[in-house]
Amino acid sequence: MEPSSRLWSSINRFLANHTFDLEWSPPGAEAIKFRTKFKMKLTGMKVYRQSSDKEYIQYAVYILPSGEPGGRNNSDLFFSEMKKFTGERTDTEEVGSYYMITRKTKDLLEDALEYFGVENPVTCTEVYNLVDENYGN
């Protein structure tokens, strides 16, 4: 599948029209549950050299504000603080800062791509944190 193909465009249209919800816990704090809204977008293809050369689909994650009216959301508080350290856009070298999200979105995206008949592995190369940096202040 090439980024210029109709299938690629169809998948990105599907992803653009769907907001996903993810429930997760920070490492070492399994009793705390965060509910995070996010979107994804396919951004490119790249062959990564491992024991065998595999063509990976690269994607970006867009972390969204929870949109919960009148309430304080742990996810929004967490990502508001993260944004102070990482900025709005975090690229490949620093995506590890968002490992707890990219690990789960990878599985979700690979499962979703199977419905389109795509079996390539995926890797997150960018995270956009769209939560207000001053949330909760």
N, C-alpha and C positions, 0 to 999 in steps of 0.2 A: 504494500500500500504506500503510495506516495502522497506527500502533503498537498499536492495539486489535484489529487483524485476526487471524484464525486463522493466516494465513500468517506474520505477524510472530512470533506465539507459537511456531509450528513451527520457524522459523529459529533463534530464541533457544534453544529446547530442543536443537536440533542443536548449536549452538555451545557450550552449557553441558556437553554430554556428550562433547565432543571437545577434546583438548589438541593443539595444533599445535606443530611444531618448526620452527625457523628457523635457518639457518646464514647468518652474515653476518660482515663484517669492518669494523672501525672505519675511518673515513676516514684515508687515508694509511698504513694498516698492513694491506695486502691479504694479507700472509703469515700473519697471525693470523686464525684462524677461531673464532668464538664459536657455540655451539649453545645456543639459547634456547628454552625452553618457554613457551607463552603460551595464553591463552584470549581470546575476544572476545565482546562482547555489543552488540546493537543498542540504541541509547538514545533515538533521536528522529529527526525529519525537520525539515529547514529548507531554505527557498529561499535560495540564495546569489545575489546579483546580480553578474553578470559581463556579458559581451557579450550573453548571453541568460540569462534566469532559469532555473535548474536546481534541481530538488528533490533534495537530497542526503540520504542516510541517514547519520546520525551514529552512531558506535560508540565503545566503550571497549575498551582492550587491558589485559589483566591479565598482567603478567610474572610467571612462576612460578619457584620454585627448581628447579634441574635435577634434584634427587633422585638424583644420582649418589653411591652409597654409597662412603665412604672416599676419595673423590678430590676434588681441587680443580678446580673448573670455572671457566674464564676468564669465562664469562657471569655466573656468580654473583658472582665477585669484582668485575666491572665494575658490575653493577647494585646491589651492596651499597654501593659508593662513590657511585654516582649518587643513591641514596636519601638519603645524608647531605646532599646539596645540594638535592634537589627534594622530599623527603618522600615519603610513601607515595602520595599522589594528586597528579597534575599535571593541571591543566585546560587548556582551549583556549589561553590566552595563552602557556603555557609548554611546550606539547606539542612545540615545536621542539627541546627538549632531548633528545627521544627520536626525532628524525627518522629515524635509521638503522633503527628498528623500525617506525615508523608508515608509512614509505614502502613497506616490503615487505609489511606486513599489509594495507595498502590494496589492493594488487594481488591478494593471496590472497583477501581477502573479496569483492572484486568478481567474481573467478572463481567462488567458491563460490556467490554469489547467483545467478549465471547458471543453475545447476542448479535453482534454485527459480523460474526465469522472471522474475527481478528484474534490471532493467538500469539502475537508478539509480546514479549515482556515489556514492562514500562518502567521508566525512571523519572522522578520529579527533578526538574532542573531549576525551578523558580517557585518561590512562595510570595504572594502579595498579601500583606496583612492590611485589610481595609477597615479594621476596627479603630474607632477614634482613640487617639493617643491619650486624650484627657478623660477617658471614660471613668466615671466614679469620683472625679474631683469636683 
